[in-house]
Amino acid sequence: MTFLEDVRNRARNRPRRIVLPEGDDPRTLKAVAEIQSEGLAVPVVLGDPARVRDGLAGAGGDPDSLEVVDPRVTEGTAPLSSHLWTRQRSRGMTEGQAREDVRDPLLRGALMVATGRADGSVAGAAHSTADVLRAALRAVGPADGIRTISSAFYMVLDKAPGRNRETVLTFTDCAVVPDPDPGALSQIAAAAARARRAVVGDSPVVAFLSYSTLGSAGGPSVEKVREALALFRDMEPGVPSDGELQGDSALVEAVARRKAPHSAVGGQANILVFPNLDAGNIAYKLVERLAGARAIGPVVQGLRKPCNDLSRGATPSDIVDVTCITSLMAP
């Protein structure tokens, strides 16, 4: 069974209510039709009810069983606007502004998650990552112990060198935080470890990457990685971790025996923490394009409840996969 087959099976066994705010996008409706037919989640779609139901019928779905919420309608949204105002009033938001802002589909979806009306949200096919994250931060906020919201790509390789089966690696952060300081980098790693347990279902092994392996070189970025590792070990003492490590020392046992013989990672890292966004973004695109990996994400991590992002080039299948991942991340 492949990773994505496993994700779908596990989501099917614990279907969650997932809100999709982009009901006017045909890709979303085609994904909803597949989610319905496979029983992967309980979708809730935001949009004009007549258009959503007609579009879903055209995509082969069941419009009669779908819950559709018209974000233009504010009747019955007092709990949502009250929650928003409570969170944002210190920043000058008025109750009237809160009542008006719940008309925004992205924010409406995130507020449904925040208040328990949905278990998670999936958006971004027609909105930027910044828009998706802004709505999530306004409505949901970070998880306990986490201040830095970040992202990860799950890189799926049919057969990575030295590994005789499908390999799933977490690359973080590749889409959100440009230049994290040691504290932020440690929190990115902690959020990635928590998310991996839910999404992949295995035990995280964390490598903080650098151009140096355990003192082979120096410099400000190396020091940053070392500080981040120390902070991470305080946060997650039970997770095998090490740094600074070069990529080969993190991923190849034979190299790790030579370069880092006493490392807790031992060449078996499944979470790669990049020192900055340049490194992470470049790396995931190279692995995707040159090694033929499938890049799933960016999956948002560090939120109190899951509000996940999509690439604006997402296919219906991508939306289905992220919906299943969101279900697995939900409490």
N, C-alpha and C positions, 0 to 999 in steps of 0.2 A: 504494500500500500504506500502510495506517495504521501508526502507531507500535506499537500492540499486536499487529497482524498481523506486523510485523517482529520484535518481541520473541519471539513464539511461533515464527516460522520460524528465528530464530537459535538459540533454545533447542533446537529439534528437531534442528538440525544438530550440536549438542554436548551430548547428553543427559547430565545429571549425576544422581548419587544424592542425592535430597532426602528428608529424614526429616520426617514430619508427625506430631507427638506427640499430636494430638487425634483419635485414631481412634474415639472414642466420639461424635463429632459428625457427624450425617448430612451436613452441608455438606462436611466434609472428604472423606467417602467418595464423594459425588457428584463432587467435584473430581478425586479419584483416578481415577474411571471415565473422565472426560474426558482426563486426562493419559495414561492407558493407551491409549485409542483413538486419540489424536492423536500418540502417541510423543514427548511433550514432555519427559519426564524419566523417571528410574527411581525411582518412589516407594517409600519404606519407611515403613510405618505402625506406630505404637505403640498398643497396646491389647490387649484380650482377643481372642485369635486367632479363636475361634469367632464372636464377635459382629462383629468387623471383617469377616471373610469373608462372613458372612451379609448384613451391611449393604451390602457392596460388590456382591454378587450382585444385591441388590434395586435398587441404583443403576445396574445395567447394566454393571458392570465385570467383570473376570476375576479371581476370587479365587484361582485356582490359580497364577497367575503372580506374585502379590503377595507380597513379603516382609513378614511381620508379626512384630513384636517385642513380647513381653509384658513391660512394664516391672516387673511384680511379681516376675519371675524374676531372681535375682541370679547364677545359675550362669553362669560364663564372663565375668563383668563385672569381673574383677580389673584388667585394663588401664584400665578406665574409673574405677574407684574409686581406683586408684593415681594416675592423672592428677589427679583431683580433690583427693586428699589432698596431693599435691605442691604444688598451687597454693594450697591453703587452710590448710595446717598452721601457717603463720605467724600465722594469725588464730585459732588454737586448735582447729582441727578435728582430731579423732582419726581413726585408720584405721577404727575401728568406725563412726563417724558417716558417713564417706565411703562405706562399703559399704552403709549404710542409705539414704543420700541418692540413690543411683543408681536407687532405685525411683520417684523423682519423674519423670513423663514429660517435662516440659519440660527438666529438667536432664539426663535420660538422652539426649534428642535432641541437646542442645548438646554433651554429652560425646562422642557419636558423631561429630559434626562435628569437634570438637577433636582426636580421635584418628585421624581419617582413615577412619572407617567410613561416613561420609556426607560429601558435598561442601557441604551446606548444610541449614538447617532452616527450616520455616515453621510458625508457631503464633500464637495470639492470638485466634482466633475464639471461644474459650471461656475465655480468660485475659486478665488486664490487661497493658498494655504494660510496667508495672513488673515483673510476674512474668517476662515473656519476656526483658527486658533483664537482670534479676538472674541468670537461668540462664545467659545468654550470657556475662556478665561473669565469673561464677564458673568457667565451663568453658573459654571461648575467649579472652577478653581483647582488648585493643585491638591494632590493627595497629602496625607499627613507625612511630615518629615521631608517633603519635596518642595522646593521653591522654583526650580528650573524645569519648565516644560520643554520637552525635546521630542525627537522622533527616531525611528529605526526603520531600516529596510531588512526584511528577511530574505536573504540571498539563498536561493535553492539551486544547488548544482547536482546534476545527475550522478556524476562521479568525480569528486575532487581528487587531485593527485594524492596518493597515499591512503585514500579512503575508499573502500570497496562497496560503498552503498551511497544512496542519496544523502547529501549533506546540506544542512540548513545552518547558515551563519547569520548572526545578528550584527549588522553594521550600524554604529551609532556615534555621533549624530550626523546625519547627512542632509538635513533640510531646514533646520530651525535656528540653532545657536551659532553665530559666526565665529566667535573666539572665546570659548568658555574659560573662566579662571579655574583654579584648582577645585574650589568648592562646587562650582557648577558642573565641572567635569565628573566629579565624584557622584553627584546626584543624577547625572545622565546615565552613568553606569548602574546605579542602584535602580533607577526606573526601568532600565533595559533588562536587568536581572528579574525583576518582578514580572514584567510583561512576558518575558520568555517562558517563565514557569507556566503561565496561563495559556499562551499561544502555541508553543511547541510541546510543552508538557514534559520537558527533560530538566536536568539540573544545570544551572548556568556555570560556566567557567569563563572568567573575565580576564582579558588581556588589554592593558593600557598601552597603545602603540606609540612608537617613536622611531627616530632614525638611530637610536642607541639601544643596546641590550645590556641592562644591569651594569651601567657604568662604563661601557665601551666608548662613549663619547659624552660630551657635556654641552651645556647651553641653557638659555632661559626656558625654552620649550621642554627640554628634558626635565628640568627642575619642576616645572608645572605638572608634568605627568607623575613624577615621584610624589609630589604633595597630594595630588588627587588620589593616588593609590592608598596612601596612608589614611586619608579621610574616608575612602570607600571601605577599607577594612574595619574601621570603627563602626560604620553604618551596617555592614553586611559581613560580620566576622565568620559566618559559616560558609561563605561562597569562596571557592578557590579563585585566587586572583594574583596577578603579578604585573610588574611594570618597573621601569620602562622596558618594553620588548619590541624588537623588530618583527615584521610580519612573519618571517620564516621561523623565528624562535617561538612565536605564538601558535603556529599551525602545523609544524612538522616535527614529529617526535625525534627523528635522528638529529636534526639541527638543534633542537632544545637540549638534547643530551650533551652536545658539544658546547653550546654557547651559554646555556642556563641550566646546568645539571641539577640544581637544587630547587628549581622553580616549581611552585604549586600548580602551574598551568601545564607544564610538561609537553608542550606542543599540541595540546588538546583543546585549545580555546574554542568556544562557540559564540562568544560575544567579543567583538573587536571594537574598542573604544578609541576613536580617532581624536587627535589633539585639537583639531579645529574643523570648521565646516569645509574649508578648501580640501583638506585631505579626505574627509569622509565622502564628500560628493564626488570627487574625482575617482576615488577607489570604487565606489559602487557602480559607477557608469562604466569604468574599464572592465570590471568583472562581468557585468551584464553583457557588454558588447563583444569582448574578446574571449571570455570563457563560456559564453552561452548560458550564464545563470539567469534564472527568473528573479527579478527584483520585485518583491511584494511590499508595497508601502507608498509613501511614508506612513508608518503607523505611529500615531501620537502616543506618547508615554508620559507618565507623571501626573495625569489628571485624577481627580477624585473618582470620577466615573468616565467611561470611555466615550469620547467624541472624536471619531477618526476622519482623516483627510483622504482625499483621492487625488490622483493626477488628473489634470484637465484633459488628458488624452486617454482616460480610463475607458476600458471596454465594459460591456455588461458583465462579462465573466469576472473582471477585476472588481466590480462593485459587489458581486456575489461573494467573492473571496474575502473582501474587507468586511462585509457584513458578518460573515461567519467568524472572522477574527474578533470583531467587536463583541459578538455574543460570548465568545470564550473569555474576553477580558472583563465582562460584566460580572458583578457580584452574584 
